[in-house]
Amino acid sequence: MTLTAKQKLLLKKGACFSCLKIAGHISKFCNVKNQLKCPKCNNHHFELTCPEPRKINEPKSFVPRSENSLSNCSRSETVFLQTLCVLIRWQGQEKIIRAVIDSGSQSSYVSQKIMTQLKAFPLRTEIVIHALFGGDETEPKSHKVFAIEVSSLNRVFSCGFEAFSEKKDLRFHSED
């Protein structure tokens, strides 16, 4: 489909040329526009609506996605992570657990022991290579992926998400 045909379709549907949503606004007043960046021309729109011509003879290359985050830069060997008690639920079964809040983590994990106690079935299995501090990587490791629901103990707040299972439990200790 040509760019002109795409623009006519967007105009006909009343959609924004930047965010492509049928939201009753135009590109000039789009709140999402500044968050968009076209990989072809670096302007604020999706690549789908880019006026730059597509390079036909350019070979497509696969570049593995790499994500790095630095959540704590400290000289101390002790790291304190936030924890809280939550209710984990799976198909009518529920259990109170202590959750670790790691704002620097890019994945969520749940104890395989907990999921076994809840008699939960995984959605799928994924092979994961964990990137560690200093650029080290682990060997590929198989993780079961579960869809879980976690809520506050009073059940006022809840959210659902997918989490990798982990055989090792975290060990908590306190220094007196």
C-alpha positions in Angstrom: 0.0 0.0 0.0 1.4 3.4 -0.9 1.9 6.2 1.6 -0.9 8.2 -0.1 -3.3 5.3 0.2 -2.4 4.8 3.9 -2.9 8.5 4.6 -6.3 8.4 2.8 -7.3 5.4 4.9 -6.3 7.2 8.1 -8.2 10.3 7.0 -11.3 8.3 6.2 -11.2 6.5 9.6 -10.5 9.8 11.4 -7.2 8.5 12.8 -4.2 10.4 13.9 -1.3 10.3 11.4 1.2 10.0 14.2 -0.1 7.5 16.7 -2.6 5.9 14.3 -5.4 5.8 16.9 -8.9 6.8 16.2 -8.9 9.1 19.1 -10.5 12.3 17.8 -7.3 14.3 17.5 -4.9 15.2 14.7 -1.2 14.7 14.5 -0.5 18.4 15.5 -2.2 17.8 18.9 -1.1 14.2 19.5 0.2 13.6 23.1 2.0 10.4 22.0 3.8 11.9 19.0 6.9 12.9 21.0 7.4 9.4 22.3 7.5 7.9 18.8 10.7 7.7 16.7 10.8 6.3 13.2 13.9 4.1 12.6 14.2 5.3 9.0 14.1 9.1 9.4 14.1 9.8 13.2 10.8 11.8 12.9 7.9 11.4 15.3 5.7 8.7 13.6 5.5 5.0 13.0 7.8 3.5 10.3 4.5 2.3 8.6 3.7 5.9 7.7 7.3 7.1 6.9 7.6 9.1 3.7 11.2 7.9 3.2 11.4 5.3 0.4 12.0 1.7 1.4 15.5 0.4 0.4 14.7 -2.7 -1.6 18.2 -4.1 -2.2 19.4 -3.6 1.4 19.7 -7.1 3.1 17.8 -7.6 6.3 20.1 -8.4 9.1 19.2 -10.0 12.4 20.6 -8.2 15.4 19.8 -9.9 18.7 18.1 -7.6 21.2 20.2 -6.8 24.2 18.9 -4.9 27.2 21.0 -3.6 30.0 20.0 -1.9 33.2 22.0 -0.6 36.1 19.7 -0.5 39.1 22.3 -0.1 41.9 25.7 1.5 41.8 27.2 1.1 45.3 30.4 0.1 46.9 28.6 -1.8 49.6 28.2 -5.6 49.3 24.8 -5.4 50.9 21.7 -4.7 48.8 18.4 -4.1 50.4 15.4 -4.9 48.2 11.8 -3.9 49.1 9.5 -6.8 50.1 5.8 -7.1 50.9 3.3 -9.8 51.7 0.9 -10.4 48.9 -1.8 -12.9 48.0 -1.0 -15.0 44.9 -3.9 -16.7 43.1 -4.3 -19.3 40.4 -7.6 -20.8 39.4 -9.3 -20.5 42.8 -6.2 -21.5 44.8 -4.5 -18.8 46.8 -1.5 -18.4 49.1 0.1 -15.6 51.1 3.7 -15.1 50.0 6.5 -12.5 50.5 7.3 -10.8 47.2 10.6 -9.1 46.4 10.2 -5.7 44.6 13.2 -5.3 42.3 12.7 -2.2 40.2 15.8 -2.9 38.2 14.7 -6.3 37.0 13.3 -6.8 33.5 11.5 -10.1 34.3 9.2 -11.4 37.1 9.9 -14.7 38.8 7.9 -17.0 41.0 9.0 -20.0 43.0 8.4 -23.4 41.4 7.6 -24.7 44.9 4.7 -22.1 45.2 3.3 -22.9 41.8 3.4 -26.7 42.6 1.5 -26.0 45.8 -1.1 -24.1 43.8 -1.3 -27.0 41.3 -0.6 -24.5 38.5 0.0 -25.4 34.9 2.6 -23.4 32.9 1.5 -21.5 29.8 4.7 -22.4 28.0 8.4 -23.0 28.5 11.1 -20.5 27.4 14.9 -20.8 27.2 16.5 -17.8 28.8 20.1 -16.5 28.9 20.5 -14.3 32.0 22.7 -11.2 31.6 24.6 -10.5 34.8 26.5 -7.5 36.1 29.8 -6.9 34.3 28.4 -8.3 31.1 28.6 -12.0 32.1 25.9 -14.3 30.8 24.6 -17.6 32.1 24.2 -20.8 30.1 20.8 -21.1 28.4 18.2 -22.2 31.1 14.7 -23.5 30.7 12.0 -21.7 32.6 8.3 -22.5 32.8 6.1 -19.4 32.3 3.0 -19.0 34.5 0.1 -16.5 34.3 -0.4 -15.4 37.9 -2.5 -12.9 39.7 -1.1 -11.1 42.7 -3.2 -8.9 45.0 -3.0 -7.0 48.2 -3.9 -9.0 51.3 -7.2 -7.0 51.6 -7.9 -7.7 47.9 -8.4 -4.0 47.1 -5.6 -4.0 44.4 -4.7 -6.8 42.1 -2.8 -7.3 38.9 -2.1 -10.2 36.5 1.1 -10.9 34.7 3.4 -13.6 33.4 6.3 -14.9 35.6 9.2 -17.3 35.0 9.4 -20.2 37.5 12.6 -20.5 39.5 13.6 -23.6 41.5 15.8 -21.7 44.0 14.0 -19.7 46.7 15.4 -16.4 48.0 16.9 -16.6 51.4 16.1 -13.7 53.8 18.3 -13.0 56.8 18.6 -10.2 59.3 21.6 -9.0 61.1 21.1 -8.4 64.9 
